[in-house]
Amino acid sequence: MPKSLTLGYRVEFWPRREKDLSRMFGMAGLADVSTRRLTWKESFADGGKAYEFFAATSSAWWYAKVPSDKVPSVAKKLRNAFERKAVKEITTDIILAYGRKP
């Protein structure tokens, strides 16, 4: 897992544009589709606390991509990077999408 994915770059799980998600909902047969993006920031005292938040909220997805015998060393490298770079803020954004079945 490249550290750049968690330190200073946007992490993407789904389409990054609302219109892409709206199109997907339409292709699934939903009508009256609307979307809304929500963005917020979490602030932390230090990089260790920021890493702990990351580990508790999103690391399961990332670590599923890493061989199980490598997870401890990857986790240690990530924690060290969070602390060395003094990460004190994590920004999260999501897109909510609504539609109705005709």
C-alpha positions in Angstrom: 0.0 0.0 0.0 1.7 3.2 -1.1 1.9 5.8 1.7 0.9 8.5 -0.8 -2.6 7.1 -0.8 -3.1 8.0 2.8 -0.8 11.0 3.2 -1.6 14.0 1.1 -3.7 12.4 -1.6 -7.4 11.9 -2.0 -8.5 8.3 -1.3 -11.3 7.1 -3.6 -13.6 4.2 -3.0 -16.5 5.3 -5.3 -16.9 7.7 -8.3 -15.5 11.0 -7.3 -18.1 13.1 -9.2 -21.7 13.4 -8.3 -22.8 13.1 -11.9 -21.1 9.7 -12.2 -23.0 8.4 -9.2 -26.2 9.9 -10.5 -25.6 8.1 -13.8 -25.0 4.8 -12.0 -28.3 5.1 -10.1 -30.1 5.9 -13.4 -28.5 2.8 -15.0 -29.8 0.8 -12.1 -33.4 1.9 -13.0 -33.9 4.5 -10.3 -35.8 7.7 -11.0 -35.7 11.2 -9.6 -32.1 10.8 -8.6 -30.5 13.5 -6.6 -27.0 13.8 -5.0 -25.4 15.8 -2.3 -21.7 15.9 -1.3 -20.8 16.3 2.4 -17.3 17.3 3.5 -15.8 17.6 7.0 -12.5 17.7 8.7 -11.3 15.9 11.8 -8.5 17.5 13.8 -6.0 15.7 16.0 -3.4 16.6 18.6 -0.7 14.8 16.8 0.2 12.3 14.0 -0.3 9.3 16.4 -3.8 10.3 17.2 -4.6 10.9 13.5 -3.2 7.4 12.6 -5.3 5.8 15.3 -8.4 7.5 13.8 -7.4 6.2 10.3 -6.7 2.7 11.7 -10.1 2.6 13.4 -12.2 4.0 10.5 -10.6 3.0 7.2 -7.6 0.7 7.6 -9.7 -2.5 7.2 -10.3 -1.6 3.6 -6.6 -0.9 3.0 -5.2 -3.8 5.0 -7.5 -6.2 3.1 -5.2 -5.4 0.1 -2.0 -6.4 2.1 -0.9 -10.0 2.7 -1.8 -10.8 6.4 1.8 -11.4 7.3 2.8 -7.9 6.1 0.0 -6.0 8.0 2.0 -5.3 11.2 5.0 -3.9 9.3 2.8 -1.8 7.0 0.8 -0.5 10.0 4.1 0.5 11.7 5.3 2.3 8.6 2.1 4.2 8.2 2.0 5.2 11.9 5.6 6.4 11.6 4.7 8.4 8.5 1.7 10.0 10.2 3.9 11.0 13.1 6.9 12.1 11.0 4.7 14.2 8.7 2.8 15.6 11.7 -0.6 14.7 10.2 -3.1 16.6 12.4 -6.1 16.8 10.1 -8.0 14.3 8.0 -10.6 15.4 5.5 -13.5 13.2 4.6 -16.1 13.7 1.9 -19.0 11.5 0.8 -21.6 11.7 -1.8 -25.2 10.9 -0.7 -27.4 9.7 -3.5 -31.2 9.2 -3.4 -33.5 7.8 -6.0 -36.8 6.0 -6.2 -37.8 2.8 -7.8 -40.5 3.7 -10.5 
